[in-house]
Amino acid sequence: MELLPEPGAHQGDSPPSPRSPSPPDSPTPPGSPGLLAEDPGTPPGSPPLPTDHGDPLTPPRSPPPPEEDGDLPDGDTRTSSVPRLIQKECPKSGEMQPDDQEILQATYPLPVDSWRALMAQIELLYQEYRDKSTLHQIETRRQQDAYGQAPPIQLSSDDSVSQVEASPLNTQGTQSLPPSRLLSSNTGSGFNLWQDLPEIRSSRVLDILKPEEVKLQEAMFELVTSEASYYKSLSLLVSLFMDNENLKMVLNQSEIHFLFSNVLEVMATSERFLLDLEQRMEKNIVISDVCDIVHLHAADHFAVYITYVCNQTYQERTFRKLLQEKPAFREVISQLELDPKCKGLPFSSFLILPFQRITRLKLLVQNILTKVEEGSEKEGTALDAHRELEKVVRACNEGVRKMNRTEQLISIEKTLEFKIKSVPIISHSRWLLKQGELQQMQGPKTSRTLRTKKLFQGVYLFLFNDLLLLCKQVTSDRYQVFDSAARGLLRVEELEDQGQALANVFILKLLENTDEREATYMLKASSQSEMKRWMTSLAPNRRAKFVSLTSRLLDCPQVQCIHPYVAQQPDELTLELAEVLNILDKAEDGWVFGERLHDQERGWFPSAVAEEIMNADIRTQNLKECFRLHRSEDSQQSQNKDRRKMGSSRTTRQ
């Protein structure tokens, strides 16, 4: 995975929450910023607020009976003297009484004490929340998949990390449940909801809002509370680990810098972000929007994440070196990890928090996008926020990849000797896609010559994004290059039904090799999946067995990840729990070539880490939501291209 990811002591397990500039008569609560939701694709209406014991913080949600006018509960500070219209799609005329209109137009400010109480309830660390919310998401999608007809629920592509055991679905005898029943079927999962807040339950808002509007409120509430959980975990990283005097004694300044980088800036950024989200909720518990705040902070403040994430290579290297060479460091870290505040979580899980959060935040915005009306103002702010977050995530990934790729190219170049004209290997625009040994067939292709293994000779391939090198392995770490070609001039062809001798054999054509001639090689792989993986890497534009996301078809084989997987080879895909992928190809020996929906990254992974989504309605809904997002991005790119053309035209006329 690319990390691709409060100073001073404090009382208890909860660090102080960021102070907000409040009116003189409304002091800011010093409560602890808490925890919560983090599963962008958590089923509609269930952004979680886990508790330390995994039980709901409030009774099962059922809206209280309407109260008589003027009969407000004690402590209710909502004001209707300055009503503010809640942005929503109002029901058709005749479906709502005048009293209902007044309820919808009223402002329900969140009292300072209520915010403090909410933060105090957020006890789990961000890492713990991810585990719980992802399991909740996977199980809910399984329930939806088990029904003959998908509930009217919009799903988004999601991300998560945890270890969860797959359990077979019992689809026999299932009956369709009403959407409301499906949404509440997991109330025992330990997640709290926006609709469970006392201020919401004491109002009549839940009686008036449509189910889709409640789901949108839950999605925005999840973003707010999960940021509080993240801030809590960052504060613990600083106060328990970074500021520990014993740890400072065993580390020099360089090691401290490589381990913690600019984490103080990252935490200050989270504090500022959480402060604005808090002020939005204090204005009205019925949240107007959060994506406008996300857009502002992503554009102006989130560059600190790029700095932190790009330090990953040095961070991991320093951490491994310290564990191996400094027993005192190992001892201090082991003792700190035993602190009850850590909840049994390792030090390394705190170090990767910033990268995990910035990628998760993008998916949380995607989840909000699935619940807003197309063409609405909220859709515009969600798309703007997503584009800014996508820029940050892309810059983080590219920063990490660039450093790793350069080191890898330097290492490979040291192992090569050229029998042909030398080719410069190191280039800022080049990276390794795949390397490994295949068997090259020699001599004429007849049934007689196929009987001897001497016809096959080992050949080692280095495939880069723009270049192929064919080598003979001289020693364990030395390779002699005897042919090469540009990757764009490669063609592959599979041999089928040719008998056991030609099993897993394919033909590789170099349309123009190093001698400026066409060359053909017959290559044999060790397995069907290895053959398919080489063919896919050598000729990426070769037609896949199944459709691609870019084909814009409304159905395609899909799976969701049920076990996290870390890529072992460059052509593999690192997967996190609950991610949804289109299946492009399969091998009989258990490997799958897929395309992740939320970012369209492709790669191979073992079939055992995923389970197929059988419900066609769910698959179609997943694709439609992705098309909606990428259609907007394509439109933005087209507009930018038109602006560049206009600028170029003006320059030419001048």
Secondary structure, DSSP 8 states (H G I E B T S, - for coil): -------S--STT----------TTS-------------TT--TT------TTSS-SSS---------TT---TT---B-SS----------TTSS-HHHHHHHHSB----HHHHHHHHHH--S-HHHHHHHHHHHHHHHHHHHHHSSS--S-------------------TT-----HHHHHTTTGGGS---GGGSHHHHTSSHHHHS-HHHHHHHHHHHHHHHHHHHHHHHHHHIIIIIIT-HHHHHH--HHHHHHHHTTHHHHHHHHHHHHHHHHHHHHH-SS---SHHHHHHHHHHTTHHHHHHHHTHHHHHHHHHHHHHH-HHHHHHHHHHHTSGGGTT--HHHHHTHHHHHHHHHHHHHHHHHTTS-TTSHHHHHHHHHHHHHHHHHHHHHHHHHHHHHHHHHHHHHTTEEESSS------TT--EEEEEEEEEE-S---TTGGG-GGGEEEEEEEEESSEEEEEEEEETTEEEEEEEEEGGGEEEEE--S--GGGTTEEEEEESSBTTSS-EEEEEE-SSHHHHHHHHHHH-TTS--SS--GGG--S---EEEESS-B--SSTTB--B-TT-EEEEEEE-TTSEEEEEETTT--EEEEEGGGEEE---HHHHHHHHHHHHHHHHHHHHHHHHHHHHHHHHHHHHHH-
